[in-house]
Amino acid sequence: MKILNVLKANDTENPENNVYLVVSKKFKSEYFSKKIERKLQSNNEDREHIPVVLLSNRKYALCLDNKFIADLKSFPGFTVTVEKRSEKLNYKD
């Protein structure tokens, strides 16, 4: 049996634009080793959102939480751009 987490990005004005990201248990087992889990600073609720950013095409994130920002920037094997203000992100790339 394959266990999946389904994460949903809501677009309340245009429900047809809702994005569903399915993160399999295999992904978590490959990238979230016990060593990495111990080094994460963010709370458990925020950790569910780390795969959303890591699996996205651009790997951009807007966040005000310093611990979550540190987790994203230091996650091994991925290069993520995280900013607190949207105007600092280069959307044209």
N, C-alpha and C positions, 0 to 999 in steps of 0.2 A: 504494500500500500504506500503510495506516494503522498506525503504531507506537504501542503502548499500554504503559504501565507499570501493573501490577496490584499494588496494595498491600493487604495482608490484615491485619486486626486479629483476632488469635486469641482465642477464648474456649474454653479447654481443657475446662471443665466442661460447657459446652453448645455443641457444635460447630455446631448449627443456627443459633446466633446470630452466627456469624462474619460480619464485614463486609468486603466487597470494594469498593475504590474504584479506579476506572479513571481514570487521568490520561493524557489524550492528548498527543501531541507538540505539537499545536496550542496547548493550554493553556500548556505550557512555553515555546513560542516567543513567545506573546503577553505573558506576565508575567515571564519570566526573560530579560530583555535582557542584553546583554554588560555594560552599565553596572550593572545590578542584581547580576549575578553577581560583578562585581569588588568590590562593597560588602558582600557577604555575609561574615560572620565565621565561621560554623559550618563544620564539615568536610563533605566530599562525601557521606558516609553520612547525615548529618543533613539535608542539603538535599533528599533524596528525601521527607522527611516534611513539608516546608513545604506542599506542595499539599494534603495530608491535612487540615491545620488550616484552610487558607484556603478549602477547598471544603465544610467542615463547616457545618451549620446554625447552631450556636451560636458557633463560632470560639473555643472554649475549649481551653487546653492546660495540662498539668502537666509541668513540666520543671525539672531542676536545672542544666542546662547554660546558663551565662550568655551565651555567644555565640549559642546557638540562640534563647534568649529575645530577645536584641537583634535578631536577624534577623526574628523573627515580629512584634515590636512596631514595627519600622521599615519593614516591607514596604509599598511604596506601593499605595494603592487599597484596602487592607483594614484593618479595625479588629479586632484580636485581643486577647483577654484571656488572659494567661499568668501563672500563679502557680507558686510552688514547693511550696505546701501546699494540699491539696484543700479544707480548711475555709475558705480565703479566696475560693473561687469561689462565685458566687451561682448555684446550679443551678435556682432557681425561675423565672428569667426565660425 
